[in-house]
Amino acid sequence: TKSPQYAVLNFNTFVCSDCSAHHRTLQHRVKGISMSQFTDDEIKALRNGGNVKAARIWRATWRAQSCPMPKEGDSRAIA
């Protein structure tokens, strides 16, 4: 698996480098975890957010029958 190396501040989530590139093309605010400084407010938002919380929100109405989950590492499927 690809470990998260970036934070998407629009959604307070953590993503891999492939996903960070897709978020950037959508003009989302992305910061590298190890190479950026975060404000206190950004850290607080990330602590209150996170991938589990985002999945509950964004996947609440998702149905696998109509849109299958891409296989992990298949960056073409999320483009």
Stockholm file with secondary structure:
# STOCKHOLM 1.0

chainA/1-79         TKSPQYAVLNFNTFVCSDCSAHHRTLQHRVKGISMSQFTDDEIKALRNGGNVKAARIWRATWRAQSCPMPKEGDSRAIA
#=GR chainA/1-79 SS CCCCCEEETTTTEEECHHHHHHHHHTTCCEEETTTCCCCHHHHHHHHHSCHHHHHHHHTTTCCTTTSCCCCTTCGGGGC
#=GC SS_cons        CCCCCEEETTTTEEECHHHHHHHHHTTCCEEETTTCCCCHHHHHHHHHSCHHHHHHHHTTTCCTTTSCCCCTTCGGGGC
//
